Amino acid sequence: MNNERRMALMIFPIGCIVRLIPELFAYPFPIGYDVINYYMPMVTNFDEHWIQISSQFPLYVSILHLIKTGMGLTAHVIVVTIAILMFGMLSISIFFLSHKLLKVGIRYSLFVTLFSIFQIATLRTTWDLHRDIFAISTMFLTFSLIGHNRKTELNWKYYLMILILSSLTVVADRMIGLLFTLSLLIYSFVVRDRSIRLCAMFVLSLFSIAIFTSHNFLDHILQETMNTLKVDPLSVSSSLSSHTYNPSTLVNLFLVIDGLLVPTGIVGYKFLKNPILKIPLIITIIGSFSWIAFPDKASLVADRWIVLSGIFLSIFAAYGIIVLIQRLKIGSIFIIFVILTFILGAVIISGIGYEIDPKFKPLLLYIVDDNNIRYFVPFNMQFNTVEIRDNAKVISSINWINNNSEKNALIIGDKYLDGFMELYLRDKRTFQTSDDLPFLKEYIMHSNSSPVYLIGSIDKNNINRNLYNNGFYSVQKIK
């Protein structure tokens, strides 16, 4: 076994441990907004949610469902375990990317890997965007294979691996699939390589099919189903308000996530010769500032592009640090080791703080002082839809409802409780969300015959009306 493979086998458990740390501190509750609101409910009630799952690039959730079915474990265990393993896979992919594309040695590749996986952008992504981590990992591995020894004659096994990884990337996630497809198309024209161009056309075709099947045909079925079931439009969550999605907050978000990476990132970009990694960085940067041309289009998800650009920028920043050290021509290996250890130590301390400290705030957030950033990037990973320390109180409120309300009761509350309610609400009780709870209460009072309860944060003005109060949430009967 060569040194590269030996180091890769070391890096995988390191990545898994890094991702395991926040889960241990949050145990027995899950971290991640989409984990509690999407992954766990979808895996738990897979058949019931198939129409929704199939309309949103179903590969990753389908894999989770198959594993759950085969092993008989809970959705919580499966979702968290696979997320941990995927972060190990991401760590390996960054290592190979560093060694193959950046052309740095094994030890420097280890530095790039550790520097990148402890960045807030990377940790925020693994917090709840699990299929993004899966798709980014396969994308990085594909880039490593395509960009390494491009002029060397390669065998069919090599190309088969590229096609498999490319296929997984484009069908795993819409946003990463789009980024990968655009990057590969542009790269194929830059290098003018026939095999790369054929691969790019294959990827484009596959991504187009995935988009069509997931968002045209199946969306039509979903809409018809909603019309048949007469789903209340009040249950559909509204998009982000202009109060949160605005130029000021998005600029501040970019500064907090990417600001410290920019200086050495520019150095790394300048000295990297292979363009295959530069192209997706440019695309993500453009996406990060799409609000300049379209200030009111939250559907362009500039916040997501900002976080994604941070992952790419962290690789360039680490490479830029290596380039600067090499150009300084420091003769002492010990001094180089001390410098890299100091930098890595600061990054690791910050990353671990972000993982486990409920009071943690990113460094630059003290300068920009914009609390709206938390709507896009949580200040720490000890959070799902509420702080982890409050999860027990949320569940106890739902348990009270299960034990003390009518079995056909309608429960209304904030949309952030949707996942908790699906996982823990029992019998024929239903849960309804709305951004306008007073309006929904009035609507239900005049149109529904079921008993109605309201669950929400403690309202001191109505505390005498509470049937239940645990200091965090209260339950009122309003009909």
Residue, then its C-alpha position, 0 to 999 in steps of 0.5 A: m500500500n502506497n503512502e497516498r492510500r495509507m493517508a487516505l485511510m487515516i483521513f476517513p476516520i478523522g473526518c468521521i470523528v469531526r462529524l461525530i463530535p457535535e452529534l455526541f454533544a447533542y445526543p439524544f437529539p438530532i442537529g440540523y434544520d433539514v434533519i428534523n424537518y426533512y430527512m428523518p420524517m421522509v425516511t420514517n414515512f417514506d411511502e407516504h412522502w414518495i411524491q414529494i421525495s421523487s420531486q426533489f432528486p430522490l437518490y440520497v433519501s432512497i439510499l437512506h430508506l433502503i439502509k433503514t429497511g435492510m437494517g431495521l434501525t431508526a431513521h435517527v440512527i440511519v440519518v446521523t450515521i450516514a451523515i458521519l460516514m459521508f463527512g469521512m468521504l468528503s475528507i478523503s475527496i478533499f485529500f485526493l483533490s489536493h494531491k492530484l490537482l494542487k500537486v502538493g505532497i502527502r503532508y501538505s494535502l493533509f493540511v489542506t484537508l484539515f484546514s477545509i473540513f474545519q471551516i464554518a462553510t463546510l461544517r454548516t453544510t454537513w449540519d443539515l445539507h447531507r445530500d450536498i455533502f454526498a454530491i460534493s464528495t463525488m464531484f471532488l473525486t471526479f475532478s481529481l480523476i479528470g484533472h490528474n494526468r489528463k494527457t496520459e492514455l487512460n484505460w476503460k476502468y478509469y473512464l468508467m469510474i469517472l462516469i459513475l461518479s459523474s452520474l452520482t453527482v448530477v442525480a444526487d442534488r440539483m444545485i451541486g448537479l448544476l454546478f458540476t454540469l456547468s463546470l465540466l462543460i466550460y472545462s471541456f471547451v477550455v482544454r479541448d479534449r474530446s473525451i472530456r467533451l463527451c463526458a460533459m455531454f453525457v453529464l448534461s444529458l443526465f442532468s437534463i433528464a433528472i431535472f425533467t423527471s423531478h421538476n416538471f412531470l412529477d411536480h405536475i402530479l404533485q400539484e394534481t394530488m394537492n388539488t385532489l386532497k384540497v390541501d390548505p394553502l395556509s400550510v405552504s410556507s412563505s419564502l424568506s422575507s425581505h427583512t432577512y434576504n437583503p443586500s446588507t445581510l448577504v454581504n455580511l454573510f459573505l464576509v463572515i463565511d468567506g472573508l478570512l479566506v479571501p487573501t490567501g485564496i487569491v494567492g492559491y487561485k493565481f498559482l494553481k495551473n489546472p483550471i478545473l477547480k477554478i471554474p466552479l469557484i468562479i460560478t459559486i462566487i457569481g451565484s453569491f452575488s446574484w442578488i446584485a442583478f436580481p435583488d428580490k429573487a430569493s429563489l436564486v439562493a445567494d446564501r447557499w452559493i455563499v456557503l458553497s463558495g466557502i468550501f471551494l475558497s477554503i481549498f484555495a486558501a489552504y493552497g495559498i498558504i502553502v504557496l506563500i511558505q514555499r516562496l518564502k523559502i524557509g529552510s527549516i522544516f521545524i519552522i514550517f511545521v510550527i507555522l502550519t500547526f499554528i494556523l491549523g490549530a486556530v482553525i480547528i479550535s474555531g471549528i470545534g467551537y462552532e460544533i459544540d458551543p451553544k454560545f459560539k459566534p463566528l469571529l467576523l460576526y462580532i465586527v459585522d453584527d448582523n443577527n439576520i445571518r442566523y437565518f442562513v447559517p446557524f451560529n453553532m451546530q447545537f441547533n435544529t429548529v430550536e436550540i438542542r437544550d430545548n428539544a426535550k421541552v418541545i417533545s414533552s409538549i407534544n407528549w402532553i398533547n398525545n396524552n391529554s387532547e382528543k385523538n382527532a384534535l387539530i394542533i396549530g403552531d409554528k412551522y419550525l415544529d413541523g418535523f417534531m410533530e410528524l415524528y412524535l404526534r400520535d393517533k389521528r391528530t393533525f398539525q397545521t402551520s402558518d406564518d400568520l397564526p392569528f389569522l389561522k386561528e380565526y380561519i379554523m374557528h369558523s371552518n373546522s369542527s375538530p377540537v383545536y389546540l395552539i402550541g407555541s412559545i410562552d405568551k405572558n398575556n395569555i398565560n392563564r389560558n394555558l392548559y400546559n406550560n413547561g417554561f418554554y412552550s405552552v399549549q392552549k385549547i382554542k376550540 
